[in-house]
Amino acid sequence: MKIIKLLLLVSILASCTTENTRNIDSVIESTFEMKTISKGNNHPKIDISQDSLFIFLTALHFDIPINEITSKLNWDKEETDKNIKSLIENNLLVKNENKYTPNLGIFTIERGNRLIEKTSTIANEIADSLIGKISTVKKMHHEMSVSRRYEFQELSFFYLSNIILDMAQINNVEKEFLKKERPLRNGVRYYSAILEKDSSEITEPFRLYGNQGLWRSDSTYIGVYGNTRTEANIGWNSYENKNVHYFSKSDLDFIVNKMPEIFLPTLLNILERNKPYLLSVYKTLEFENETSFEEFFIWWYHFIYSETTDILIRKGQISKPESGLFYYELKMK
């Protein structure tokens, strides 16, 4: 009986530290999306979606031999050497002795789903704390000119998810919690990741919410927020004939500079108290073998605020648009 229990324990521990193995055909047949977080002129100098570079990096993640990868990709020695050199120059690949290792977060379905499982407790804590701040957010809403056009509940998805947790808050999380610059890659700084998408889902990978700019001038920015910015949702990237919510310049100051501050101290307190747990997950899921904690966490934070958003939707605190997308126009001048 003791031997059986020991074998069971070993099996459980092994399942907690490894993923399902894949061959090169499985990697090629899967759907992956390349994501970056950059600012200003810090745009990547390499596009890993080109020349099957993302397949190469993902296959290395699964410890598939280089010769098997390059043979399947039809890379000759010259092209292989060129691509490896380019990936190393852009700090997306490192070589330790004779082993090449990806240097970015690779969120396969197995890894991502296990990360979602480990997100629930902290997401619920954030959601409960944010509920306690909603009355303050509502008060601020009524101080803005936008309140004359829209009720608070119609903007709750935008305020509570996009502004307080994502777009207007994420830089604060970097600065105040991570306290470290983004990775330097060929002279520019940005976060990068490869996310696998479940082809049966109509949402974005792991149902993560995010922003997309649709149009910009010196005085106006039009964007969309949600998690159905996919090919299956035809026409999502056009704001014409959509319900575009308008925010004036004075409104912009509120939502960018004042509204995130309502929740920032509480959010930072939650993250700091949970940091030992965050670090343990980073190690348990073996991200420490491929990327820094800071780069891993900034992507996990997307999982956290997305789960928080869904909790608030289930609790009736957020009204999500039927289309899954919120279109908005910000007047900057």
C-alpha positions in Angstrom: 0.0 0.0 0.0 2.9 2.4 0.8 4.5 1.7 -2.5 1.2 2.4 -4.3 0.8 5.7 -2.4 4.4 6.7 -3.2 3.9 6.0 -6.9 0.7 8.0 -6.9 2.5 10.9 -5.2 5.3 10.8 -7.8 2.7 10.8 -10.6 0.9 13.8 -9.2 4.1 15.7 -8.7 5.2 14.9 -12.2 1.9 16.2 -13.6 2.4 19.4 -11.7 5.7 20.2 -13.3 5.4 19.0 -16.9 3.2 19.5 -19.9 1.9 17.1 -22.4 4.7 16.4 -24.8 4.2 17.2 -28.5 5.9 16.3 -31.7 6.7 18.8 -34.5 3.6 18.0 -36.5 1.4 18.7 -33.5 3.1 22.1 -32.9 2.6 23.0 -36.6 -1.0 22.0 -36.6 -1.8 24.1 -33.4 -2.9 27.7 -33.5 -0.6 30.2 -31.8 -0.8 34.0 -31.5 2.2 36.3 -31.0 1.6 39.1 -28.4 3.7 42.1 -27.5 3.4 44.9 -25.0 5.4 47.9 -26.1 5.3 51.7 -25.7 6.3 54.6 -27.9 9.1 53.7 -30.3 9.9 50.4 -28.6 8.5 48.3 -31.4 10.0 44.8 -32.0 12.6 44.7 -34.7 11.7 41.2 -35.6 8.3 39.6 -36.5 8.3 36.0 -35.1 5.0 35.3 -36.9 7.1 35.4 -40.1 9.3 32.5 -41.4 7.8 30.1 -38.9 9.9 31.6 -36.1 7.1 31.1 -33.6 6.9 27.4 -34.5 10.6 27.1 -34.0 10.5 28.7 -30.6 7.5 26.7 -29.5 9.0 23.4 -30.7 12.1 24.2 -28.7 9.9 24.7 -25.7 8.8 21.0 -26.1 12.5 19.9 -26.4 12.0 18.8 -30.0 15.5 18.4 -31.6 16.5 21.2 -33.8 17.2 19.0 -36.8 13.6 17.7 -36.6 12.2 21.2 -36.4 14.3 22.6 -39.3 13.7 19.6 -41.5 9.9 20.0 -41.1 10.2 23.7 -41.8 12.4 23.1 -44.8 15.1 25.3 -43.5 18.6 24.6 -44.9 21.7 25.3 -42.8 22.1 28.8 -44.0 18.5 29.8 -43.2 18.7 28.0 -39.8 21.8 29.9 -38.8 20.3 33.2 -40.0 17.1 32.7 -38.0 18.9 31.5 -34.9 21.2 34.5 -35.1 18.3 36.9 -35.5 16.4 35.4 -32.6 19.4 35.6 -30.3 20.1 39.3 -31.4 16.6 40.1 -30.4 16.9 38.4 -27.1 14.1 35.9 -27.9 16.4 32.9 -27.8 19.4 32.0 -25.6 22.1 29.4 -25.9 23.4 27.7 -22.8 26.3 25.3 -23.8 24.7 23.3 -26.7 21.1 23.9 -25.8 18.8 26.6 -27.3 16.0 27.9 -25.1 13.2 30.3 -25.9 13.5 33.6 -24.0 9.8 34.6 -23.7 6.6 33.3 -22.2 5.1 30.4 -24.1 1.5 29.8 -22.9 0.4 26.5 -24.4 -3.1 25.4 -23.7 -1.9 23.0 -21.0 0.1 25.7 -19.3 -2.5 28.4 -19.7 -5.3 26.2 -18.3 -3.3 25.3 -15.3 -2.5 29.0 -14.8 -6.3 29.8 -14.9 -6.8 27.2 -12.2 -4.2 29.0 -10.0 -5.8 32.4 -10.7 -9.2 32.0 -9.0 -8.3 32.8 -5.4 -6.4 36.1 -6.2 -9.0 37.1 -8.8 -11.8 36.7 -6.3 -9.9 38.7 -3.7 -9.4 41.5 -6.3 -13.1 41.3 -7.3 -14.4 41.5 -3.8 -12.1 44.5 -3.0 -13.2 46.3 -6.2 -16.8 45.9 -5.4 -16.1 47.9 -2.2 -14.9 50.8 -4.4 -17.7 50.9 -6.9 -19.7 53.6 -5.0 -16.6 55.8 -5.4 -16.3 55.0 -9.1 -20.0 55.9 -9.5 -19.4 59.2 -7.8 -16.6 60.0 -10.1 -18.7 59.0 -13.1 -21.4 61.5 -12.1 -18.7 64.2 -12.0 -17.8 63.6 -15.6 -19.6 65.0 -18.7 -20.0 61.5 -20.0 -22.6 60.8 -17.3 -25.0 63.1 -19.2 -25.0 60.6 -22.1 -24.7 57.2 -20.5 -25.7 55.5 -17.3 -22.9 54.1 -15.1 -23.9 50.5 -15.8 -23.5 50.9 -19.5 -19.9 52.0 -18.9 -19.2 49.5 -16.1 -17.3 47.1 -18.4 -15.1 49.9 -19.6 -14.5 51.5 -16.2 -14.0 48.5 -13.9 -12.2 46.2 -16.3 -10.4 48.3 -18.9 -9.6 51.4 -16.9 -9.2 50.2 -13.3 -7.6 46.9 -14.1 -6.1 47.0 -17.6 -5.3 49.9 -19.9 -4.9 52.7 -17.4 -3.6 50.5 -14.6 -1.1 48.2 -16.1 1.7 50.7 -16.2 1.2 51.4 -12.5 1.5 47.6 -11.8 4.8 47.6 -13.7 6.1 50.7 -12.0 4.9 50.1 -8.4 4.8 46.3 -8.2 7.4 44.9 -10.6 9.7 47.9 -10.3 11.8 46.8 -13.3 12.2 47.9 -16.9 10.8 45.7 -19.7 13.3 43.3 -21.3 15.8 44.9 -23.6 15.6 43.3 -27.0 17.9 44.6 -29.7 17.9 48.2 -28.4 14.2 48.4 -27.6 12.2 47.3 -24.5 9.0 45.2 -24.7 7.3 42.2 -23.3 6.6 39.3 -25.7 4.7 36.0 -25.5 3.3 33.2 -27.6 -0.2 32.2 -26.7 -2.0 29.1 -28.0 -5.6 29.4 -29.0 -8.2 26.7 -28.6 -9.6 26.5 -32.2 -13.1 25.6 -30.7 -13.3 28.9 -28.8 -14.6 32.1 -30.5 -12.8 34.3 -28.0 -9.2 35.3 -27.9 -6.7 32.9 -26.3 -7.7 31.9 -22.7 -10.6 34.4 -23.1 -8.3 37.3 -22.2 -9.7 40.8 -22.5 -7.6 43.5 -24.2 -7.5 46.7 -26.1 -7.1 47.5 -29.8 -6.7 50.9 -31.4 -8.8 51.3 -34.5 -8.1 54.9 -35.5 -6.0 57.8 -34.2 -5.2 61.4 -34.9 -3.6 64.2 -33.0 -6.8 64.9 -31.2 -8.8 61.7 -31.2 -8.3 58.0 -30.3 -10.9 55.3 -31.2 -10.4 51.9 -29.6 -12.2 48.7 -28.8 -12.1 46.6 -25.6 -13.1 43.0 -25.2 -12.1 39.4 -25.9 -13.8 38.6 -29.2 -11.4 40.4 -31.5 -11.1 37.3 -33.7 -11.6 36.3 -37.3 -14.8 34.5 -36.3 -16.2 37.9 -35.3 -16.4 39.4 -38.7 -16.3 43.2 -38.8 -15.1 43.6 -35.2 -12.2 45.9 -36.2 -14.5 48.5 -37.8 -16.1 51.1 -35.6 -18.5 52.2 -38.3 -22.2 51.5 -37.4 -21.1 50.6 -33.9 -22.2 52.1 -30.6 -19.1 54.2 -30.0 -19.0 55.8 -26.5 -17.6 59.3 -26.5 -15.4 60.7 -23.8 -14.3 64.4 -23.7 -10.9 65.7 -22.9 -11.9 66.4 -19.3 -13.4 62.9 -19.1 -10.1 61.5 -20.3 -8.2 63.1 -17.5 -10.6 61.5 -15.0 -10.4 58.0 -16.5 -6.6 57.9 -17.1 -5.2 59.8 -14.1 -7.9 59.7 -11.4 -10.0 56.6 -11.7 -7.1 54.1 -11.6 -5.8 55.7 -8.4 -9.1 54.8 -6.6 -8.0 51.1 -6.6 -4.2 51.2 -7.0 -3.2 51.0 -3.3 -5.6 48.1 -2.7 -4.4 46.3 -5.9 -0.8 46.7 -4.9 -1.5 45.4 -1.4 -3.1 42.3 -2.8 -0.2 41.6 -5.2 2.5 42.2 -2.6 0.8 39.9 -0.1 0.5 37.2 -2.7 4.0 37.6 -4.2 5.4 34.4 -2.6 2.5 32.5 -4.2 3.0 34.3 -7.5 6.7 33.3 -7.4 5.9 29.7 -6.6 3.5 29.4 -9.6 6.2 30.9 -11.8 8.6 28.1 -10.7 6.0 25.3 -10.6 4.9 25.9 -14.2 8.6 26.1 -15.1 8.4 29.6 -16.7 11.7 30.4 -14.8 13.4 28.2 -17.4 12.4 30.5 -20.2 11.7 34.1 -19.1 11.9 36.5 -16.2 9.4 36.6 -13.4 8.4 40.2 -14.5 7.7 39.1 -18.1 5.8 36.0 -16.9 3.8 38.0 -14.4 2.7 40.8 -16.8 1.0 38.2 -18.9 -0.4 36.3 -15.9 -1.8 39.7 -14.8 -3.9 39.6 -18.0 -5.3 36.2 -16.8 -6.0 37.7 -13.4 -7.9 40.8 -14.5 -9.8 38.8 -17.1 -10.9 36.3 -14.5 -11.7 39.2 -12.1 -13.8 40.8 -14.9 -15.8 37.6 -15.4 -16.4 37.3 -11.7 -17.8 40.8 -11.6 -20.0 40.0 -14.6 -21.4 36.9 -12.9 -22.1 39.0 -9.8 -24.0 41.6 -11.8 -21.5 44.4 -11.1 -20.4 44.7 -14.7 -22.7 44.7 -17.8 -20.8 43.3 -20.7 -21.9 44.4 -24.2 -23.9 41.7 -26.1 -21.2 41.7 -28.8 -18.5 41.2 -26.2 -16.8 44.4 -27.3 -16.9 48.0 -26.1 -16.1 50.7 -28.6 -15.0 54.1 -27.3 -13.7 57.5 -28.5 -11.3 59.5 -26.4 -10.9 63.2 -27.2 -7.2 64.1 -26.4 -7.4 67.8 -27.3 
